Amino acid sequence: MSSMSSNTPDSEDGYVDITHLIQRCVTESLSCSHPFTPLVPPCSLPVIAGSEKIINAEKDGGDTALMIQGSSPPTTSADHADDGLHNIEGDKSAPSLTPIDMREAMTALEIGDERMDCCEIPIIASEKMASSPSPSQRTIPPRIAPLHLSDGTMSPFQSSSSDMSDLKPTRPSSKDSTSSTNVPLHLQSSPCPSLLPYWETLSIVSSSSSHQILPLLLLQLTSLEAYIGTNNGGSNAAETLYCMLWCHDGVLADMRDKLSTNAQTSPLDEVTVAQWILFASSIGIVRIAEAVRWAVVNADIYEEEDFGVAMHGADDTGNDNGDNDEQSLSQLPSSLPSTMRFCPLLKRERAKGSETMSSIPTYQADEYIDEVWDTALKHLFEYASSREVTDGNEHDIIRALEIILRLQKSFYHSICKLSELNDQNVTDFTEEAKKKSRETVTLLNELNTSSATASHKLVETDGTLRSVGDERLDSLLHASFDPFVNRRLLGNAPVRKARFCNTFKVIDSLTRVVSEIEWAVCDVILEGNTLGRIMRMLENNSSRGIGGAFPTTAKPKTDDDSEAPFGNSGLAIENPVGINVLSRSLMLLNLYFDDKLLGQYDFPDMIGQHMQQLCAVPEALLQSAFPGCGHSWLVRLAKPMYDTLKALCFDQHRERTFTETFIFPAFASLQLAATGVDESFRLEHGLDSQTTASYASNYVIVQTIRLMERHIGIGIRIGLYPKWYDLSTAYWYRDFLLSALLNIRGSIEQERFERKAMELRIKLEEEEEEKKRLNAVGKKQISKKGKKKGKKKEANAETVREAAIEAAARVSAEDFEDRLEYTYLTVRRHLCRGIVRYIAALRQAGLLSEPPPSITMFTSHQTRFEKRFDSFAILPQPQPLSFEDYERGSDFSAVRREDLVQSAGDCFRSCKGVIERLLQVVVAEAVEDIDITKKRRNDDLYISVRRDEAIALTKVCVANSLFLHKLSMTPSKVNEVSLEFTAHKEYCTLNLK
């Protein structure tokens, strides 16, 4: 370090050598063992407003000194120990590392493109920096995360305040011979502003000498939404939640200690009440994030957003059993591994001696956080009752603070209840979680309409804080929130940037996240009572999670982003990317536990009931004693069927990959096993293979085709078939699968009806025989009754047969749901067939341009076809279709264009007719007293199609029919064809212009 001191210019040069500061920050940045702990105490650098330009360093003796215009620092030594500045606690035990050379630091920090340098942040532009040739390249290391409220330096606002004049900046380490005190550097903002002065001047209502707390709580909600938000997909805690410095572990523990030592009696003064509210909100946000992370990690989905939410760092090395709850912060080692561990100090045992929850550290803290929330709310109510609130704005602020604390509490408990279900409490806890979810949504809606929150626009999309027009409030927010504070964790690699939203979008996004807990998790657990219904509910939830079947038109980006629900991105939040990872994780956690489906049903028995319901499998097959048959077969089906349900809990990209990788191979093996089960069943009962259906094989094949058809539908929805020649193959293959599925289910339904009628006829005949036998035994008694009531006419064989047919035609509620699904399959087949023929007609008319040569430059259409449907090749049934099959099936060259147009139009008209029948049986929610075996309300959980989707499909049919009519009437006036998915996400319209 001697060479550095020789590089320091004289004081008259007007520059200050801060090489030691840069080297210290670089050393901390490159530290892998303790990424959050300052290796040496932060430098005492109070800031003077009005930054000066940073100039290039002079070189001397191989080291580079970075200079900032200011005054030359005096030399410090150990003799200055009594100069009035207090030492940081743990300074003596801080690890000492050899500082690295500046050239090494620059090499480590600036390898590759500047945008890959994650450990440095751009300096805020100023008027003088604007005149610099390249101001965007000015960067500084990020601030050091605080371990205490007092960590850091005073900002210009703090140092000028009369009531803070006794606060001193943190003293630098005595081991650093080049550090100094009170060096007036001209930076734009304080490197590490202390939170303690703001803590001591918090207030409920804004004043000239205090800092209002409501914007700070809204900023905490913003950080939480960035962590788990709907369209965010989840971001890591370091770049979202822990951008709020009040949420760091050491700061939370420091707040706890200060509040616990406050002996003031109730009612408390405004500052203490505000402190309690801030503490409750801060630790509440941390506890919610911890509960979310526990669910995501244990669901083990391994999606990109899961990694973001789960990425946190090394495990806490402290005591998770709550024994250190009352431990003083001064007893902690100075080398605490991280300031981000979801604050293990503030945890208590859920229940002493409880073995059930002892293995889940997340929920050992719920009693303590409840106590904190209740205490803060109590103090807030006492404060409000002790004041005569005449100002409506003050009343709205107090109400908004109450809402934020209450919604945090409800949200937290809804997650906790669903994370600790067992077969004894599954119904009660789920009902409670549903109630808490609804309560949270109600509070969020009230907060969204509150006038106290409407005027706050706190943060930009990239995390840059906005000015709120109040100097004191701006100073508080800048000291409390820093999107770059944890850059040292990220290393020199491109990172996924977190996206922050304005207040309207934050509340709207959180409302969506919480409401999903009700309909995507609670309703399935409470209402899913058969396997078929659970499948339909999960499929509907998967579609509902992406905004439904029809896309929401995005509003163009405007300068004013305050209009909900659109924000800076210009995208509508009503068109989300999928169900939030929290709800999907909670659903997956509770899909199968305690050896039961949804913790309530024996899974093999439920599969057997589904086989009987869907494929009319005789009960004798399910009770067979042959090896590999009966219950053994049902157990064999359990894992693949569970995987099909599990896949529906993923987002659609992951579902498609999971289906290709795991489910298709499993069902290929199941088909071979099902063949053996059917053969064993025939041998056991002496049945003919020509006249006896393959019951087990039919069930497995029906499930296989359903998965294949959904696989292609998801591919269309996520844009894997962008051009007409890609969509033609997808719709053609989908038409084949839907036709096969309809044929199998139709034949099964016909056989079910005939067998049911036969069984009922046999039963009625046996009853008639029994009546005849009773007539012969008790002829005298029966004859006497006959004289009184008249002689009863005996039923003949024809009457018995008609009664059996009538009884067989009766349908149950679940039969109606299956028939509704069958009708919906018919609609989709008509649409696929019509679009394929519509594309062929346009090709014949020469209106569709052939694929560009670049498409086949390195491959061929056949190879593209084979790769697109390569995952189907492993399945024995249905046999995979080849490219030659596609060419023969889509070759309409021998058909006249007029006939082809007419055929396509007939498909769309037939589809529209079927949809009209669907709309007659799927009625609006307002309709009451309906027969569920004949009609269903639109909000019914068990139906496979909703009215809004049916109307969207009608729009596709009508639009394509109109354009086909235009093509048949005036083909010469058509100049352009555009492919659009504006009406539905899976079925396109080909617009003629």
HELIX and SHEET records of a PDB file:
HELIX    1   1 SER A    2  SER A    6  1                                   5    
HELIX    2   2 SER A   11  ASP A   13  5                                   3    
HELIX    3   3 THR A   19  SER A   29  1                                  11    
HELIX    4   4 ALA A   78  HIS A   80  5                                   3    
HELIX    5   5 MET A  102  LEU A  109  1                                   8    
HELIX    6   6 GLU A  114  MET A  116  5                                   3    
HELIX    7   7 GLU A  127  ALA A  130  1                                   4    
HELIX    8   8 PRO A  135  GLN A  137  5                                   3    
HELIX    9   9 PRO A  156  SER A  160  1                                   5    
HELIX   10  10 SER A  162  MET A  164  5                                   3    
HELIX   11  11 LEU A  196  TRP A  199  1                                   4    
HELIX   12  12 LEU A  214  ILE A  228  1                                  15    
HELIX   13  13 ALA A  237  GLU A  239  5                                   3    
HELIX   14  14 LEU A  241  CYS A  243  5                                   3    
HELIX   15  15 LEU A  245  CYS A  247  5                                   3    
HELIX   16  16 ASP A  249  SER A  260  1                                  12    
HELIX   17  17 GLU A  270  ALA A  299  1                                  30    
HELIX   18  18 GLU A  304  ALA A  310  1                                   7    
HELIX   19  19 LEU A  329  GLN A  331  5                                   3    
HELIX   20  20 PRO A  344  LEU A  346  5                                   3    
HELIX   21  21 PRO A  361  ALA A  365  5                                   5    
HELIX   22  22 ASP A  366  SER A  386  1                                  21    
HELIX   23  23 GLY A  392  SER A  419  1                                  28    
HELIX   24  24 VAL A  426  THR A  449  1                                  24    
HELIX   25  25 SER A  451  ALA A  454  1                                   4    
HELIX   26  26 GLU A  471  SER A  480  1                                  10    
HELIX   27  27 ARG A  487  LEU A  489  5                                   3    
HELIX   28  28 THR A  503  GLU A  516  1                                  14    
HELIX   29  29 ILE A  517  CYS A  522  3                                   6    
HELIX   30  30 ASP A  523  GLU A  527  1                                   5    
HELIX   31  31 LEU A  531  GLY A  545  1                                  15    
HELIX   32  32 VAL A  581  LEU A  589  1                                   9    
HELIX   33  33 PHE A  603  CYS A  615  1                                  13    
HELIX   34  34 GLU A  619  LEU A  622  1                                   4    
HELIX   35  35 HIS A  631  ALA A  647  1                                  17    
HELIX   36  36 GLN A  652  PHE A  658  1                                   7    
HELIX   37  37 THR A  659  ILE A  663  3                                   5    
HELIX   38  38 PHE A  664  HIS A  685  1                                  22    
HELIX   39  39 TYR A  695  ARG A  717  1                                  23    
HELIX   40  40 TRP A  724  VAL A  777  1                                  54    
HELIX   41  41 LYS A  779  LYS A  789  1                                  11    
HELIX   42  42 ALA A  797  ALA A  809  1                                  13    
HELIX   43  43 ALA A  813  GLN A  844  1                                  32    
HELIX   44  44 PRO A  853  THR A  856  5                                   4    
HELIX   45  45 HIS A  861  ARG A  868  1                                   8    
HELIX   46  46 ASP A  870  PHE A  872  5                                   3    
HELIX   47  47 PHE A  883  GLY A  889  1                                   7    
HELIX   48  48 ARG A  897  VAL A  921  1                                  25    
HELIX   49  49 ARG A  947  MET A  969  1                                  23    
HELIX   50  50 PRO A  971  LYS A  973  5                                   3    
SHEET    1   A 3 TYR A  15  ASP A  17  0                                        
SHEET    2   A 3 ASP A  63  GLN A  69 -1                                        
SHEET    3   A 3 ILE A  54  ASP A  60 -1                                        
SHEET    1   B 2 ILE A 121  PRO A 122  0                                        
SHEET    2   B 2 THR A 139  ILE A 140 -1                                        
SHEET    1   C 2 LEU A 202  SER A 203  0                                        
SHEET    2   C 2 HIS A 211  GLN A 212  1                                        
SHEET    1   D 2 TYR A 592  PHE A 593  0                                        
SHEET    2   D 2 LYS A 596  LEU A 597 -1                                        
SHEET    1   E 2 VAL A 922  VAL A 923  0                                        
SHEET    2   E 2 ARG A 936  ARG A 937  1                                        
SHEET    1   F 2 VAL A 977  GLU A 980  0                                        
SHEET    2   F 2 THR A 989  LEU A 992 -1                                        
END                                                                             
